Amino acid sequence: MIEVRAVEKKYGRKQILKGISFSANKGEITCLIGINGVGKTTILNAIMGLTPINKGEILIDGQRLKEKMFDNITFIPDAITMLPGMTIGQAMEFMADFYSSWNQERATELLEFFRLNDTNRISSLSKGNAAKVNLLLGLALDVDYVLMDEPFSGIDMFSREEIAKVFTSHLIENRGVIITTHEVGDIEHLIDKVVLMDDGMVTKEFNAEDAREQEGKSVIDVMREVYQR
Ligand SMILES: Nc1ncnc2c1ncn2[C@@H]1O[C@H](COP(=O)(O)OP(=O)(O)OP(=O)(O)O)[C@@H](O)[C@H]1O
C-alpha cells in the first residue's frame, strides 16, 4: 500500500499541498482527480522521492521511502522521455539495459496489445501512439506500483479507448496503480478508488463501486456534488 500522510509542500512561498492524506492499495486503480495546477504531479513526484516535502510522510508497504523501494515503483510521465530519433525497439533495449526489472516477455505482449511496430521512430508517432509507447515502457517493468501522470491527456477518443483496455487486462493485475487526471469520463468504469483534490487538500476519498452500487452515483455525479457546492 502507498500511504500519503498529511503531506505539505511549498514552492517558494506558495503552499501547493496543505496536508494531503490518502492511500492506494495493491491490486487497485486509484484515481487522483483535480483541476490543473492543484498539485497532482507534485504528489507523484513526492511519492517517487523526486521532490522533497515540507511536512508529513509517505509510506510504501508500511515503510518510509528508501532508495531501494524505487526498484518496486515506476513513474510514467505525461510525455515520452525517450530521444525522438530512437525507434520503439531501441527505446525498449534502452529500458532493458537500464532496469533489472524489465520484463521482455511482457514488453513484447504490450507491443502486440497496442498494435505498435518496434521499427517506428519515436519522432514519427502520433500523440496516441506516443502515449501507448510511454505506457508500454512503464508497464513492462516488474514492479508492484505504477504511477501514471495524465495518461489520457491530449489524445483522441479511439486511442483513449484502446489505452483504457489495458487497465482491465492481466498486464495491470495485482499492481497498485495511481492515475492522475482532470477528465475522468473514459476511465470512470475502470477506477476502484477516487481521491478528489481541491485547494491543496483531499476533499473526498471514496470507493467508486460503492458509490455506484450503494448510492447509485457515478464518479462524475459525486464530483459534481463536491466541486459545485
Ligand atoms: N518546480 C516547481 N517550482 C515552482 N512551482 C512549481 C514547480 N512545480 C510545480 N509548481 C507549481 O505547483 C502547482 C502544482 O503543480 P502540479 O504540476 O503538481 O499540478 P497538477 O495538478 O499536476 O497540474 P496539471 O493538471 O496541469 O498537470 C502549480 O501552480 C505549478 O505551477
The ligand as a MOL file (V3000), in Angstrom:
LIG
                    3D

  0  0  0     0  0            999 V3000
M  V30 BEGIN CTAB
M  V30 COUNTS 31 33 0 0 0
M  V30 BEGIN ATOM
M  V30 1 N 9.3640 23.1100 -9.5970 0
M  V30 2 C 8.3980 23.9980 -9.3610 0
M  V30 3 N 8.7040 25.2390 -8.9150 0
M  V30 4 C 7.7170 26.1280 -8.6390 0
M  V30 5 N 6.3980 25.8780 -8.7780 0
M  V30 6 C 6.0530 24.6770 -9.2390 0
M  V30 7 C 7.0190 23.6620 -9.5530 0
M  V30 8 N 6.3560 22.5570 -9.9660 0
M  V30 9 C 5.0530 22.8600 -9.9270 0
M  V30 10 N 4.8550 24.1250 -9.4890 0
M  V30 11 C 3.5670 24.7710 -9.2710 0
M  V30 12 O 2.8390 23.9720 -8.3640 0
M  V30 13 C 1.4640 23.9270 -8.7140 0
M  V30 14 C 1.0320 22.4770 -8.8400 0
M  V30 15 O 1.6700 21.9030 -9.9860 0
M  V30 16 P 1.3820 20.4110 -10.4410 0
M  V30 17 O 2.1070 20.2120 -11.7270 0
M  V30 18 O 1.6840 19.4810 -9.3350 0
M  V30 19 O -0.1960 20.4510 -10.6820 0
M  V30 20 P -1.1320 19.4260 -11.4460 0
M  V30 21 O -2.3390 19.2670 -10.6070 0
M  V30 22 O -0.3720 18.2000 -11.7980 0
M  V30 23 O -1.4890 20.2230 -12.7610 0
M  V30 24 P -1.7980 19.7070 -14.2590 0
M  V30 25 O -3.1640 19.0810 -14.2210 0
M  V30 26 O -1.7790 20.9750 -15.0300 0
M  V30 27 O -0.7140 18.7640 -14.6400 0
M  V30 28 C 1.3180 24.7460 -9.9810 0
M  V30 29 O 0.8870 26.0380 -9.6090 0
M  V30 30 C 2.7090 24.8120 -10.5370 0
M  V30 31 O 2.9060 25.9830 -11.2570 0
M  V30 END ATOM
M  V30 BEGIN BOND
M  V30 1 1 1 2
M  V30 2 1 2 3
M  V30 3 2 2 7
M  V30 4 2 3 4
M  V30 5 1 4 5
M  V30 6 2 5 6
M  V30 7 1 6 7
M  V30 8 1 6 10
M  V30 9 1 7 8
M  V30 10 2 8 9
M  V30 11 1 9 10
M  V30 12 1 10 11
M  V30 13 1 11 12
M  V30 14 1 11 30
M  V30 15 1 12 13
M  V30 16 1 13 14
M  V30 17 1 13 28
M  V30 18 1 14 15
M  V30 19 1 15 16
M  V30 20 2 16 17
M  V30 21 1 16 18
M  V30 22 1 16 19
M  V30 23 1 19 20
M  V30 24 2 20 21
M  V30 25 1 20 22
M  V30 26 1 20 23
M  V30 27 1 23 24
M  V30 28 2 24 25
M  V30 29 1 24 26
M  V30 30 1 24 27
M  V30 31 1 28 29
M  V30 32 1 28 30
M  V30 33 1 30 31
M  V30 END BOND
M  V30 END CTAB
M  END
